[in-house]
Amino acid sequence: MPTFARLALALLACMAIGRQLVLHVQGAYSVLNFFSYFTNLSNIAAVLVLLLSVLARGGGWLDRARYLSAVNMAVVGLVFAVLLRNTDLGGLLPWVNVVLHYVMPVAIVLDWVLRPPSTPLGPRLVGVALVFPTVYLVYCVVRGASIGWYPYPFLDPARAGGQGAVAAYAVGIAATFLAVGWALHRAGQRVARPGA
């Protein structure tokens, strides 16, 4: 992806997140709740990775960061399409929804697939991709049980159909992370430049 495109995507995502945050604050909603959405956290991380891709010379650490970002963003897009597309999104602006749930996931995944990593990545990275989502899940469940608020309906036992349903959703999403992580790892290995 050209440098201009990375900068434009980073700016677009920043505008979307910033605009929605302003509306969130104006509505007297919790700022911590805003930053408790996996979508927002993943898009913020994607912006940082895009900017690093422009500013840094690259290397194995940047390839790993790009991979992890691509996995998270791919799952953001898939989970939204499968579980949340027909859910009431409250005050989420339509254009912000399109940017964060459609444009950014597709762009970040394409950037990974079309721009090969400079070095081959070890298979352990697929497991590393599960660390942040696992920590996030624990945070949501513990905080949700404490304050009675969950960022997504499938994490809320009262809306999902009980603790068992939440566990089933968690297992399904974890399996999605593994499948996406494996597929993107294979894609990166397939196109990695030999000898780089």
Backbone as JSON, one array per atom type, in Angstrom:
{
  "sequence": "MPTFARLALALLACMAIGRQLVLHVQGAYSVLNFFSYFTNLSNIAAVLVLLLSVLARGGGWLDRARYLSAVNMAVVGLVFAVLLRNTDLGGLLPWVNVVLHYVMPVAIVLDWVLRPPSTPLGPRLVGVALVFPTVYLVYCVVRGASIGWYPYPFLDPARAGGQGAVAAYAVGIAATFLAVGWALHRAGQRVARPGA",
  "N": [[0.85, -1.19, 0.0], [0.63, 2.2, -0.87], [2.45, 4.97, 0.6], [0.93, 7.32, 0.85], [-1.67, 6.3, 0.89], [-1.68, 4.85, 3.28], [-1.36, 6.92, 5.14], [-3.69, 8.38, 4.6], [-5.69, 6.55, 5.33], [-5.1, 6.25, 8.05], [-5.66, 8.83, 8.93], [-8.39, 9.02, 8.29], [-9.49, 7.02, 9.96], [-8.8, 8.1, 12.45], [-10.33, 10.44, 12.4], [-12.89, 9.32, 12.39], [-12.97, 7.87, 14.84], [-12.43, 9.96, 16.61], [-14.6, 11.72, 16.14], [-16.76, 10.15, 16.97], [-16.08, 9.79, 19.63], [-16.29, 12.39, 20.62], [-19.08, 12.78, 20.4], [-19.86, 10.82, 22.18], [-18.86, 11.77, 24.62], [-20.26, 14.2, 24.75], [-22.77, 13.21, 25.12], [-22.67, 12.49, 27.71], [-21.69, 9.99, 28.34], [-19.73, 7.24, 29.6], [-16.26, 7.59, 29.29], [-14.42, 5.58, 29.64], [-15.98, 3.38, 29.0], [-16.23, 3.83, 26.25], [-13.65, 3.31, 25.36], [-13.63, 0.67, 25.84], [-14.55, -0.88, 23.86], [-13.79, -3.4, 21.59], [-13.57, -2.9, 18.91], [-12.9, -0.14, 18.78], [-10.43, -0.11, 20.15], [-8.91, -1.82, 18.52], [-8.93, -0.45, 16.09], [-7.59, 1.89, 16.81], [-5.08, 0.81, 17.4], [-4.49, -0.13, 14.84], [-4.22, 2.28, 13.45], [-1.89, 3.27, 14.67], [-0.06, 1.32, 13.83], [-0.17, 1.69, 11.07], [0.92, 4.27, 10.89], [3.47, 3.79, 11.95], [4.38, 2.13, 9.95], [4.81, 3.93, 7.98], [6.66, 5.71, 9.08], [8.77, 4.23, 10.21], [11.65, 2.15, 9.44], [11.1, -0.43, 9.12], [11.19, -4.04, 9.46], [11.51, -7.1, 11.44], [10.0, -6.68, 13.84], [8.1, -4.79, 13.08], [6.75, -6.16, 11.08], [5.59, -8.17, 12.65], [3.9, -6.61, 14.23], [2.21, -5.6, 12.25], [1.02, -7.96, 11.38], [-0.39, -8.82, 13.73], [-2.15, -6.69, 13.98], [-3.59, -6.97, 11.6], [-4.88, -9.43, 12.05], [-6.53, -8.81, 14.28], [-8.14, -6.78, 13.16], [-9.36, -8.11, 11.03], [-10.99, -9.91, 12.44], [-12.6, -8.1, 13.77], [-14.11, -7.09, 11.61], [-15.36, -9.49, 10.72], [-16.79, -10.43, 13.02], [-18.52, -8.29, 13.41], [-20.0, -8.41, 11.01], [-21.24, -10.92, 11.23], [-22.4, -11.13, 13.83], [-23.28, -8.61, 14.72], [-24.31, -6.89, 12.81], [-27.07, -6.48, 12.42], [-27.79, -5.4, 14.79], [-28.96, -2.95, 17.13], [-27.17, -0.06, 16.98], [-27.08, 2.13, 18.54], [-25.94, 5.36, 19.21], [-24.02, 5.34, 17.23], [-22.54, 6.8, 14.51], [-23.52, 6.45, 11.07], [-21.51, 6.72, 9.01], [-19.18, 6.5, 10.49], [-19.46, 3.92, 11.44], [-19.2, 2.51, 9.0], [-16.53, 3.13, 8.32], [-15.03, 2.07, 10.52], [-15.87, -0.61, 10.75], [-15.92, -1.74, 8.25], [-14.3, -0.46, 6.11], [-11.68, -0.07, 7.31], [-11.03, -2.75, 8.38], [-10.94, -4.26, 5.93], [-8.98, -2.83, 4.49], [-6.67, -3.02, 6.13], [-6.22, -5.78, 6.23], [-5.83, -6.3, 3.48], [-3.53, -4.77, 3.1], [-1.73, -6.29, 4.56], [-1.76, -8.73, 3.14], [-1.07, -8.01, 0.51], [1.3, -6.66, 0.78], [4.14, -8.09, 1.38], [5.61, -9.58, 4.35], [8.84, -8.63, 5.56], [10.48, -10.53, 6.62], [10.37, -14.06, 7.3], [7.77, -15.26, 9.44], [7.52, -16.77, 12.61], [5.6, -19.71, 13.6], [4.59, -19.51, 16.19], [3.55, -17.02, 16.48], [0.9, -17.06, 15.8], [-0.35, -18.02, 18.08], [0.36, -15.96, 19.8], [-1.27, -13.99, 18.85], [-3.63, -14.46, 20.14], [-3.39, -13.46, 22.67], [-3.99, -10.69, 23.35], [-6.85, -10.55, 22.72], [-7.75, -12.44, 24.62], [-7.04, -11.3, 27.11], [-8.6, -9.03, 26.86], [-11.19, -10.16, 26.85], [-11.34, -11.24, 29.45], [-11.15, -8.87, 30.92], [-13.56, -7.57, 30.08], [-15.55, -9.35, 31.01], [-15.09, -9.46, 33.79], [-15.24, -6.72, 34.52], [-17.8, -6.15, 33.52], [-19.43, -7.8, 35.12], [-19.08, -6.47, 37.46], [-20.02, -3.81, 37.1], [-22.3, -4.02, 35.59], [-22.41, -3.5, 32.86], [-21.78, -4.2, 29.49], [-19.73, -4.24, 26.58], [-20.61, -5.53, 24.29], [-23.47, -7.35, 23.14], [-23.27, -10.16, 23.08], [-21.54, -10.72, 25.1], [-22.86, -10.22, 27.39], [-24.49, -11.84, 29.87], [-27.24, -11.62, 30.43], [-28.38, -10.82, 28.06], [-27.36, -12.53, 26.17], [-28.23, -15.04, 26.81], [-27.47, -16.35, 29.1], [-24.66, -17.57, 31.16], [-23.52, -19.8, 29.97], [-24.08, -19.41, 27.26], [-22.59, -17.12, 26.75], [-20.04, -18.19, 27.15], [-20.01, -20.0, 25.01], [-20.11, -18.24, 22.82], [-17.65, -16.99, 23.28], [-15.85, -19.1, 22.87], [-16.38, -19.63, 20.18], [-15.57, -17.22, 18.99], [-12.9, -17.21, 19.72], [-12.05, -19.41, 18.24], [-12.42, -18.32, 15.74], [-10.46, -16.32, 15.79], [-8.19, -17.98, 15.85], [-8.43, -19.34, 13.37], [-8.4, -17.2, 11.54], [-5.95, -16.07, 12.24], [-4.21, -18.17, 11.57], [-4.71, -18.35, 8.78], [-3.89, -15.8, 7.86], [-1.26, -15.84, 8.65], [-0.27, -17.91, 7.08], [-0.71, -16.74, 4.59], [1.08, -14.6, 4.74], [3.5, -16.01, 4.94], [3.53, -17.3, 2.51], [3.89, -15.28, 0.65], [6.15, -14.04, 1.5], [9.23, -12.51, 0.92], [11.86, -14.34, -0.36], [14.96, -14.79, 1.28], [14.95, -12.25, 2.34]],
  "CA": [[0.0, 0.0, 0.0], [1.44, 3.41, -0.92], [2.53, 5.78, 1.82], [-0.21, 8.24, 0.89], [-2.87, 5.54, 1.27], [-1.59, 4.55, 4.72], [-1.62, 8.16, 5.87], [-5.1, 8.72, 4.42], [-6.47, 5.62, 6.15], [-4.88, 6.6, 9.45], [-6.39, 10.07, 9.18], [-9.81, 8.71, 8.24], [-9.86, 6.31, 11.18], [-8.71, 9.06, 13.56], [-11.5, 11.31, 12.32], [-14.07, 8.54, 12.78], [-12.91, 7.6, 16.28], [-12.52, 11.23, 17.3], [-15.96, 12.24, 16.04], [-17.64, 9.34, 17.82], [-15.72, 10.06, 21.02], [-16.9, 13.69, 20.97], [-20.51, 12.53, 20.62], [-19.96, 10.01, 23.39], [-18.64, 12.66, 25.76], [-21.37, 15.14, 24.78], [-23.93, 12.49, 25.64], [-22.37, 12.19, 29.11], [-21.41, 8.56, 28.51], [-18.42, 6.94, 30.17], [-15.13, 7.52, 28.36], [-13.85, 4.24, 29.78], [-16.82, 2.49, 28.19], [-15.89, 4.05, 24.84], [-12.39, 2.61, 25.09], [-13.81, -0.74, 26.17], [-14.99, -1.59, 22.66], [-12.68, -4.02, 20.86], [-13.49, -2.19, 17.63], [-12.15, 1.11, 18.96], [-9.04, -0.42, 20.5], [-8.24, -2.4, 17.35], [-8.73, 0.6, 15.09], [-6.52, 2.76, 17.3], [-3.83, 0.08, 17.18], [-4.25, -0.16, 13.4], [-3.71, 3.6, 13.09], [-0.5, 3.34, 15.12], [0.74, 0.46, 12.97], [-0.07, 2.37, 9.77], [1.88, 5.38, 11.02], [4.8, 3.19, 12.09], [4.76, 1.62, 8.63], [5.25, 5.1, 7.19], [7.78, 6.4, 9.71], [9.88, 3.34, 10.56], [12.29, 1.49, 8.31], [10.57, -1.79, 9.0], [11.92, -5.1, 10.13], [10.69, -8.15, 12.01], [9.05, -6.19, 14.84], [7.0, -4.12, 12.39], [5.98, -7.22, 10.44], [4.77, -8.81, 13.68], [2.84, -5.66, 14.59], [1.25, -5.57, 11.13], [0.28, -9.23, 11.42], [-1.33, -8.79, 14.85], [-3.18, -5.71, 13.63], [-4.43, -7.56, 10.55], [-5.73, -10.45, 12.68], [-7.57, -8.14, 15.07], [-9.07, -6.04, 12.3], [-10.16, -9.09, 10.29], [-12.01, -10.43, 13.34], [-13.55, -6.99, 13.96], [-15.03, -7.1, 10.47], [-16.15, -10.73, 10.68], [-17.74, -10.47, 14.14], [-19.57, -7.32, 13.15], [-20.86, -8.9, 9.93], [-21.99, -12.11, 11.62], [-23.14, -11.02, 15.09], [-23.72, -7.27, 15.13], [-24.78, -6.08, 11.69], [-28.48, -6.14, 12.58], [-27.99, -4.95, 16.17], [-29.09, -1.51, 17.32], [-25.85, 0.49, 17.27], [-27.22, 3.32, 19.37], [-25.56, 6.64, 18.62], [-22.9, 5.22, 16.3], [-22.83, 7.43, 13.22], [-23.39, 5.49, 9.97], [-20.22, 6.78, 8.3], [-18.17, 5.97, 11.41], [-19.65, 2.47, 11.39], [-18.61, 2.01, 7.74], [-15.07, 3.24, 8.38], [-14.42, 1.21, 11.54], [-16.25, -2.02, 10.63], [-15.78, -2.23, 6.87], [-13.15, 0.08, 5.38], [-10.41, -0.37, 7.98], [-10.69, -4.17, 8.34], [-10.55, -4.69, 4.58], [-7.72, -2.18, 4.1], [-5.55, -3.54, 6.91], [-5.97, -7.15, 5.76], [-5.23, -6.21, 2.14], [-2.16, -4.28, 3.25], [-0.91, -7.42, 4.99], [-1.68, -9.76, 2.1], [-0.44, -7.49, -0.69], [2.66, -6.2, 1.08], [4.69, -9.23, 2.13], [6.53, -9.28, 5.44], [10.23, -8.63, 5.11], [11.11, -11.74, 7.13], [9.4, -15.1, 7.66], [7.29, -15.17, 10.82], [7.38, -18.08, 13.25], [4.21, -20.13, 13.84], [4.14, -19.13, 17.53], [2.86, -15.74, 16.39], [-0.54, -17.34, 15.75], [-0.75, -18.08, 19.47], [0.52, -14.62, 20.37], [-2.43, -13.2, 18.42], [-4.74, -14.71, 21.07], [-3.14, -12.88, 23.99], [-4.78, -9.48, 23.57], [-8.29, -10.86, 22.83], [-8.02, -13.15, 25.88], [-7.0, -10.29, 28.17], [-9.78, -8.19, 26.65], [-12.37, -10.91, 27.29], [-11.33, -11.29, 30.92], [-11.48, -7.5, 31.36], [-14.98, -7.3, 29.85], [-16.38, -10.2, 31.87], [-14.91, -9.03, 35.18], [-15.79, -5.37, 34.67], [-19.23, -6.22, 33.28], [-20.07, -8.37, 36.3], [-18.97, -5.5, 38.54], [-20.8, -2.58, 36.89], [-23.53, -4.32, 34.87], [-22.36, -2.99, 31.48], [-20.92, -4.98, 28.59], [-19.65, -3.53, 25.3], [-21.28, -6.27, 23.22], [-24.56, -8.17, 23.69], [-22.9, -11.57, 23.24], [-20.77, -10.85, 26.33], [-23.77, -9.93, 28.49], [-25.29, -13.05, 30.12], [-28.68, -11.31, 30.42], [-28.81, -10.66, 26.67], [-26.87, -13.64, 25.34], [-28.92, -16.28, 27.17], [-26.81, -17.0, 30.24], [-23.2, -17.71, 31.15], [-23.15, -20.82, 28.99], [-24.11, -18.81, 25.92], [-21.41, -16.25, 26.66], [-18.88, -19.08, 26.97], [-20.06, -20.53, 23.65], [-19.68, -17.15, 21.95], [-16.21, -16.78, 23.49], [-15.14, -20.2, 22.19], [-16.53, -19.41, 18.75], [-14.73, -16.08, 18.57], [-11.51, -17.67, 19.85], [-11.8, -20.25, 17.07], [-12.29, -17.39, 14.62], [-9.11, -15.74, 15.89], [-7.21, -18.99, 15.45], [-8.56, -19.58, 11.93], [-7.93, -16.0, 10.83], [-4.52, -15.96, 12.5], [-3.52, -19.18, 10.76], [-4.82, -18.0, 7.36], [-3.06, -14.64, 7.56], [0.14, -16.27, 8.8], [0.06, -18.65, 5.85], [-0.64, -15.77, 3.49], [2.34, -13.87, 4.89], [4.62, -16.91, 4.63], [3.49, -17.63, 1.09], [4.37, -14.19, -0.19], [7.36, -13.46, 2.06], [10.33, -12.46, -0.04], [12.93, -15.22, 0.06], [16.25, -14.15, 1.5], [14.84, -10.89, 2.84]],
  "C": [[0.89, 1.25, 0.0], [1.39, 4.2, 0.38], [1.33, 6.7, 1.96], [-1.47, 7.53, 1.37], [-2.85, 5.22, 2.76], [-1.91, 5.79, 5.55], [-3.1, 8.54, 5.79], [-5.99, 7.83, 5.27], [-6.33, 5.94, 7.63], [-5.67, 7.85, 9.82], [-7.9, 9.81, 9.22], [-10.27, 8.01, 9.51], [-9.8, 7.23, 12.39], [-9.91, 9.99, 13.58], [-12.75, 10.58, 12.8], [-14.1, 8.3, 14.29], [-13.09, 8.9, 17.06], [-13.93, 11.8, 17.29], [-16.91, 11.48, 16.95], [-17.34, 9.57, 19.29], [-16.32, 11.38, 21.48], [-18.39, 13.51, 21.25], [-20.74, 11.75, 21.91], [-19.84, 10.88, 24.64], [-19.79, 13.66, 25.89], [-22.64, 14.5, 25.33], [-23.77, 12.06, 27.09], [-22.2, 10.69, 29.36], [-19.99, 8.38, 29.02], [-17.34, 6.85, 29.08], [-14.47, 6.14, 28.44], [-14.67, 3.22, 29.01], [-16.47, 2.61, 26.71], [-14.63, 3.27, 24.47], [-12.44, 1.15, 25.54], [-14.36, -1.54, 25.0], [-13.76, -2.13, 21.92], [-12.47, -3.32, 19.52], [-12.64, -0.94, 17.76], [-10.69, 0.83, 19.26], [-8.28, -0.96, 19.29], [-7.98, -1.37, 16.27], [-7.64, 1.58, 15.52], [-5.16, 2.09, 17.09], [-3.48, 0.04, 15.69], [-3.7, 1.18, 12.91], [-2.23, 3.71, 13.46], [0.4, 2.5, 14.21], [0.89, 1.09, 11.58], [0.97, 3.49, 9.83], [3.3, 4.86, 11.18], [5.3, 2.66, 10.76], [5.29, 2.73, 7.74], [6.57, 5.65, 7.75], [9.0, 5.52, 9.96], [10.43, 2.66, 9.31], [11.82, 0.06, 8.15], [11.45, -2.79, 9.73], [10.95, -6.09, 10.74], [9.65, -7.65, 12.99], [7.85, -5.52, 14.17], [6.13, -5.14, 11.65], [5.07, -7.92, 11.44], [3.62, -7.9, 14.1], [1.78, -5.6, 13.5], [0.4, -6.83, 11.12], [-0.78, -9.2, 12.52], [-2.47, -7.82, 14.58], [-4.15, -6.28, 12.6], [-5.38, -8.61, 11.13], [-6.87, -9.79, 13.44], [-8.6, -7.47, 14.19], [-9.94, -6.99, 11.47], [-11.29, -9.63, 11.16], [-13.04, -9.35, 13.66], [-14.59, -7.01, 12.84], [-15.93, -8.32, 10.45], [-17.2, -10.77, 11.79], [-18.87, -9.48, 13.92], [-20.54, -7.86, 12.1], [-21.75, -10.05, 10.38], [-22.9, -11.86, 12.83], [-23.78, -9.66, 15.36], [-24.34, -6.43, 14.03], [-26.22, -5.62, 11.85], [-28.83, -5.71, 14.0], [-28.14, -3.43, 16.21], [-27.74, -0.95, 17.77], [-25.9, 1.78, 18.06], [-26.84, 4.58, 18.61], [-24.39, 6.55, 17.66], [-23.29, 5.8, 14.95], [-22.64, 6.44, 12.08], [-22.04, 5.52, 9.27], [-19.09, 6.27, 9.18], [-18.24, 4.45, 11.42], [-18.98, 1.89, 10.14], [-17.08, 2.03, 7.81], [-14.47, 2.19, 9.31], [-14.71, -0.29, 11.34], [-16.09, -2.6, 9.23], [-14.48, -1.77, 6.21], [-11.83, -0.34, 6.03], [-10.09, -1.88, 8.02], [-10.22, -4.65, 6.97], [-9.2, -4.11, 4.21], [-6.53, -2.78, 4.83], [-5.21, -4.97, 6.49], [-5.33, -7.13, 4.38], [-3.79, -5.72, 2.22], [-1.23, -5.41, 3.67], [-0.69, -8.41, 3.85], [-0.88, -9.27, 0.89], [0.97, -6.97, -0.47], [3.32, -7.25, 1.96], [5.57, -8.79, 3.28], [7.97, -9.4, 4.96], [10.99, -9.86, 5.57], [10.04, -12.77, 7.42], [9.03, -14.99, 9.14], [7.07, -16.56, 11.38], [5.92, -18.42, 13.54], [3.69, -19.76, 15.23], [3.36, -17.82, 17.52], [1.35, -15.92, 16.32], [-1.09, -17.41, 17.18], [-0.66, -16.72, 20.15], [-0.69, -13.76, 20.02], [-3.64, -13.41, 19.33], [-4.58, -14.0, 22.4], [-4.02, -11.67, 24.25], [-6.28, -9.77, 23.64], [-8.65, -11.58, 24.13], [-8.04, -12.18, 27.05], [-8.22, -9.39, 28.08], [-11.04, -8.88, 27.16], [-12.46, -10.95, 28.81], [-11.72, -9.93, 31.49], [-12.97, -7.24, 31.24], [-15.88, -8.08, 30.8], [-16.3, -9.73, 33.33], [-15.53, -7.66, 35.4], [-17.31, -5.38, 34.5], [-19.99, -6.76, 34.49], [-20.08, -7.37, 37.45], [-19.91, -4.31, 38.35], [-22.1, -2.82, 36.11], [-23.58, -3.76, 33.46], [-21.36, -3.8, 30.68], [-20.89, -4.27, 27.24], [-20.42, -4.22, 24.17], [-22.35, -7.19, 23.82], [-24.18, -9.62, 23.9], [-21.98, -11.8, 24.45], [-21.63, -10.65, 27.58], [-24.65, -11.16, 28.74], [-26.79, -12.8, 30.03], [-29.21, -11.21, 28.99], [-28.42, -11.84, 25.78], [-27.6, -14.94, 25.62], [-28.22, -17.05, 28.28], [-25.31, -17.12, 30.07], [-22.74, -18.74, 30.13], [-23.12, -20.28, 27.58], [-22.92, -17.89, 25.71], [-20.16, -17.09, 26.42], [-18.85, -19.64, 25.55], [-19.63, -19.48, 22.64], [-18.17, -16.95, 22.05], [-15.4, -17.85, 22.78], [-15.2, -20.01, 20.68], [-15.64, -18.29, 18.23], [-13.26, -16.44, 18.68], [-11.13, -18.55, 18.65], [-11.64, -19.4, 15.83], [-10.91, -16.74, 14.62], [-8.05, -16.73, 15.42], [-7.23, -19.22, 13.93], [-8.02, -18.4, 11.13], [-6.42, -15.85, 11.01], [-3.72, -16.94, 11.66], [-3.53, -18.79, 9.28], [-3.92, -16.82, 7.0], [-1.57, -14.96, 7.73], [0.58, -17.02, 7.55], [0.19, -17.71, 4.67], [0.68, -15.0, 3.54], [3.53, -14.74, 4.55], [4.68, -17.21, 3.14], [4.11, -16.55, 0.24], [5.64, -13.55, 0.35], [8.49, -13.56, 1.05], [11.45, -13.36, 0.43], [14.23, -14.44, 0.23], [16.18, -12.76, 2.04], [15.19, -10.85, 4.31]]
}
